[in-house]
């Protein structure tokens, strides 16, 4: 799930929760993201373009890591808000 609203945009993929900073370009949107994958800090970049069929297609890159393409379709607003990305410090807190 990715949100481009201009207000607290977020990215959520499997165990990745991240904040998104987007910039609209002539060809679509360019963005950077910063968050955590299972409490380990991660960041990266991405690009996306809205196709004639209404699907958003693009590329997402992990800094010093992998790169992948994606295709997304617009859906209704989620019933529950996307949680805040976890803090790296939370990884070391006791959970009893």
C-alpha positions in Angstrom: 0.0 0.0 0.0 1.3 3.4 -0.9 -0.3 6.8 -0.2 0.4 10.0 -2.1 -1.9 12.6 -0.5 0.6 15.3 0.5 -0.2 14.8 4.2 1.7 12.1 6.1 2.2 9.9 3.1 3.1 6.3 3.9 4.4 3.1 2.3 3.5 -0.4 3.6 5.0 -3.6 2.0 5.0 -6.8 4.0 7.0 -5.9 7.1 8.1 -2.5 5.8 6.5 0.6 7.2 7.8 3.9 6.0 7.2 7.6 5.6 7.1 8.9 2.0 8.2 12.3 0.7 6.9 12.8 -2.8 7.5 15.2 -5.6 5.4 15.4 -8.7 7.2 15.4 -11.9 6.2 15.9 -15.6 6.2 12.1 -16.1 4.6 11.1 -12.8 5.9 11.1 -9.2 9.3 10.7 -7.7 9.7 9.8 -4.0 12.0 9.0 -1.2 11.1 6.9 1.8 12.4 6.2 5.2 11.2 3.6 7.7 11.8 0.2 9.2 11.7 -3.4 8.3 11.0 -5.4 11.4 12.6 -2.6 13.4 15.7 -2.3 11.3 16.0 1.1 9.7 15.8 1.3 5.9 15.4 4.0 3.3 15.3 4.3 -0.5 13.8 6.0 -3.5 11.1 5.3 -6.1 9.2 6.5 -9.1 5.7 5.9 -10.3 3.5 6.8 -13.3 -0.3 6.6 -13.7 -1.2 4.6 -16.7 -4.2 5.0 -19.0 -5.8 2.0 -17.4 -5.7 3.8 -14.0 -3.0 1.6 -12.5 0.1 3.1 -10.9 3.3 1.4 -12.1 6.8 2.1 -10.9 10.0 1.2 -9.3 11.1 1.1 -5.7 14.7 0.9 -4.5 16.2 0.1 -1.2 19.4 2.1 -0.4 22.4 -0.1 -1.0 20.1 -3.0 -1.7 17.5 -4.4 -4.0 15.2 -2.8 -6.6 11.8 -3.9 -7.7 9.0 -2.9 -10.0 5.4 -2.7 -8.8 1.8 -2.2 -10.1 -0.9 -0.8 -7.9 -4.6 -0.2 -8.2 -6.6 2.5 -6.4 -8.8 1.2 -3.6 -11.0 2.7 -1.0 -9.5 4.3 2.1 -8.4 1.5 4.6 -10.7 0.8 7.5 -7.8 1.2 9.9 -5.1 3.8 9.6 -1.6 2.6 8.6 0.5 2.4 11.8 3.5 4.6 12.5 6.8 3.0 11.4 8.4 1.4 14.4 11.4 3.0 16.1 14.7 1.2 16.1 14.8 1.7 19.9 11.6 -0.3 20.2 13.5 -3.4 19.0 15.3 -3.5 22.3 12.4 -2.8 24.7 11.2 -5.7 26.9 7.8 -7.0 25.9 6.5 -8.8 28.9 
